[in-house]
Amino acid sequence: MKTEIIQHIRENGNPVATLLARKDDIGVYIGYSKCNTNYDTFNKKKGIMIARGRAKPNISERPIPFVVEENLPYFIDRCERYFKLEI
C-alpha cells in the first residue's frame, strides 16, 4: 500500500490546487497547495512539494482556500476508505 494519496483539483477544466494525504506510524496528515492562476501557471511537482510541506495534523483548524475547503470532505472520505482509518 502506498503511503500517500494525491488529488489535483480543477477549476473550469484547469488544475489549480493539490491535496495530499500522507500516512506514517502516528496517523494520517493532510496538506494542500493552491496556485494563484492570475499570476502563475499550475505546476504539479511544485504543488506536491508544497502540499508535502503543509501535511500536518488538524488541517481543519487552519485557514484554507475555498476551492480546497470545498473538496476536502470528499478527499477525507477517500483517505479514510483507502487507509482504513478514521481521520
C-alpha positions as CSV (number, residue, x, y, z in Angstrom):
1,M,0.0,0.0,0.0
2,K,1.2,3.5,-0.8
3,T,1.7,5.9,2.0
4,E,0.5,9.0,0.0
5,I,-2.7,9.9,-1.9
6,I,-2.5,12.9,-4.3
7,Q,-5.5,14.7,-5.8
8,H,-5.3,17.6,-8.2
9,I,-8.3,20.0,-8.0
10,R,-9.6,21.5,-11.2
11,E,-11.5,24.7,-11.8
12,N,-13.0,25.3,-15.3
13,G,-11.1,22.2,-16.5
14,N,-7.7,23.6,-15.4
15,P,-5.7,22.3,-12.4
16,V,-5.5,24.9,-9.6
17,A,-4.7,23.1,-6.4
18,T,-3.3,19.9,-4.9
19,L,-4.5,17.8,-1.9
20,L,-2.1,15.3,-0.4
21,A,-2.6,12.8,2.4
22,R,0.4,11.1,4.0
23,K,0.3,8.2,6.4
24,D,3.0,7.4,8.9
25,D,3.2,5.5,12.2
26,I,1.4,8.2,14.1
27,G,-1.5,8.9,11.8
28,V,-2.7,10.5,8.5
29,Y,-1.7,14.1,7.7
30,I,-3.3,16.2,5.0
31,G,-1.6,19.1,3.2
32,Y,-2.6,21.3,0.3
33,S,-1.3,23.8,-2.2
34,K,-3.2,26.4,-4.3
35,C,-1.9,28.2,-7.3
36,N,-2.9,31.9,-7.9
37,T,-3.8,31.4,-11.6
38,N,-3.9,35.2,-12.1
39,Y,-0.1,35.4,-11.8
40,D,1.2,31.8,-12.2
41,T,0.7,28.6,-14.1
42,F,0.0,25.4,-12.1
43,N,3.0,23.1,-11.7
44,K,2.2,19.6,-10.4
45,K,5.6,18.9,-9.0
46,K,5.8,22.2,-7.1
47,G,2.2,21.8,-5.9
48,I,3.1,18.3,-4.5
49,M,6.2,19.7,-2.8
50,I,4.2,22.5,-1.1
51,A,1.4,20.1,-0.1
52,R,4.0,17.7,1.5
53,G,5.4,20.6,3.5
54,R,2.0,21.5,4.8
55,A,0.9,17.9,5.6
56,K,0.3,18.3,9.3
57,P,-2.4,17.2,11.8
58,N,-5.6,19.2,12.2
59,I,-5.9,20.7,8.7
60,S,-9.4,22.0,9.5
61,E,-8.1,24.2,12.3
62,R,-6.0,26.3,9.8
63,P,-7.4,28.7,7.2
64,I,-7.5,27.1,3.8
65,P,-8.6,28.4,0.3
66,F,-12.3,27.9,-0.6
67,V,-11.6,25.6,-3.6
68,V,-9.6,23.3,-1.3
69,E,-12.2,23.5,1.5
70,E,-14.9,22.6,-1.0
71,N,-13.2,19.4,-2.0
72,L,-11.8,18.4,1.4
73,P,-14.7,16.3,2.7
74,Y,-14.6,14.1,-0.3
75,F,-10.9,13.8,-0.1
76,I,-11.0,12.9,3.6
77,D,-13.7,10.2,2.9
78,R,-11.4,8.8,0.2
79,C,-8.4,8.7,2.6
80,E,-10.5,7.0,5.3
81,R,-11.5,4.3,2.9
82,Y,-8.0,3.8,1.5
83,F,-6.0,3.9,4.7
84,K,-8.8,2.2,6.7
85,L,-8.6,4.8,9.5
86,E,-10.8,7.5,10.8
87,I,-9.5,11.0,10.2
